[in-house]
Amino acid sequence: MKKIIQEFKDFAMRGSVLDMAVGVVIGGAITAIVKSLVDDIIMPLILALFGAGKDGSASFAALSFTLNGSTVTYGAFLIAIVNFFLIALALFMMIKAINALKSRVKKEEEVKTDPPAPESEEIKVLKEILTTLRNEKK
């Protein structure tokens, strides 16, 4: 039993599992924010442009049309599409920012680890002239 508990602990504490857990929590939070943005701000503005649903409701999800006696409610589908694109945009922007930050950190590390460039002949000659001038002043 102790071995199983230890294996589970090792599995749960691996970086990839923790990263995934953080991603799920953040994804849920972003989804809630985007859903509220779409339901409470974007869709009412779009609905104001198109007018209320055919039944007189002021809900975008109520938008529908009838085809051969069947009612097709396309409003909820449109809401899902807008939600998807906004969530995808938010994730894209977050990943882009993280990659930019990683790139900047990597460049800074490369600058710190780069050995100094070898001196050119001109620099060597100028240093010799400087040393000679300093010796002459003494």
N, C-alpha and C positions, 0 to 999 in steps of 0.2 A: 504494500500500500504506500509506503514511504517513497518507493521508487517512482510510482505513478505520479504522486504529488510533486516530486522533484522534477520529473519530466514535464509535467504541465506548467510548473513555475518557470522552468527554462524556456518553454515554448512561449508563454505569455509575456515574458520579459525581453524577448528578442526585439530588436529595433523595428523590424518591419511590422510586427503585430501592433506595437504601440503607435507607430506612425499611422497604420490603418485605422486604429481606434480614434485617434485625434482627427483624422480625415473624415470619419463618419460623423463625429460630433460637430465639426465645423461645417460639413456639408448639410447637416440637418438645420443648423442655425442659418446658413445662407439660404436654404430652401424656404424657411419660414419668412425671412426678410423679403425675398423675391416674391413669394406668394402674396404677402401683404401689399407690396408695391404694385403688383399686377392687379389684384382684386380691388384694392382701395383707391388707387390713383390712376393707373394707366387705362384699365378697362372702363371705368366711369367716363373718362375723357373721350375714349373711342365711342362709347355708347351714346354720348351726347352728340357726336357727329352723325351717327347712324339713326338715332332715335331709339325709343324704348322698344322692347320685344313686341311681337304681334299681339300678345295677350295683355299688353299695357303695362307689364312689369318693367322695372328699371334695373333688371339684372342682365348682364351680358350672357350668362349661361342660358337664359331663356330665349335667346335668338334661335329661330327655327324656320323651316319652310316645310310645306306639305307637297309630297310627290306621290301621285296615284293612291291617295288615302293614307300614306305613311308619313309620319312627322319625323323630319330629320333635324335634330337639335345640334347645330354646329357651333354654338357659342362656347360650350364647355371645351370642345376640341380646340377652338382658337385660343382659349385661355391656357390650355395645356401647352400649346405651341409657343406662346409668348413666354410662359414660365420656363420652358426648356431653353429657349434662346438666351434669356436673361441669366439663367444659372450658368449656362455654358460660357457666356461672356464674362461673368464674375470669376469663374474658375480660370478662364484663359488669362484674365488680367492678373490674378493672384500668381499663377504659375510663371507668367512673364516677369513679374516683379521679383519673385524668388530666384529665377534664373539670372536676372540682371544683378541681383545682390551676390549670388554665388560667383558670377563672372568677375565682379569687382573685387571680391575677397581673393579669388584665385590670382588676379593680376597683381594685387598688393603683395601676396605671398611670393609671387615670381620675382617682383622687384626686390624684395628683401633677400631672396636667396641667390640672386644673380651675382656672380663674382664681378669685381670691378674690371672695367675694360682695360686692356693693356695700354700703356702710355705710348703715344705716337712719338716719332722722332722729333717733331717740332716741340712737343711738351718737354722732352728730355733736354733739348738744346736751350729752351727758355729757362729751365730750372738751373742749368749750368751757368747761364748768363747771370741769373739772379744771385746765385751763390758767389760768383766772382765779384759782382758789384757789392755785395754785403761784406766780403772780405776786404775790398779796397777801402771801404769807409772806415774800417777799424784801424 
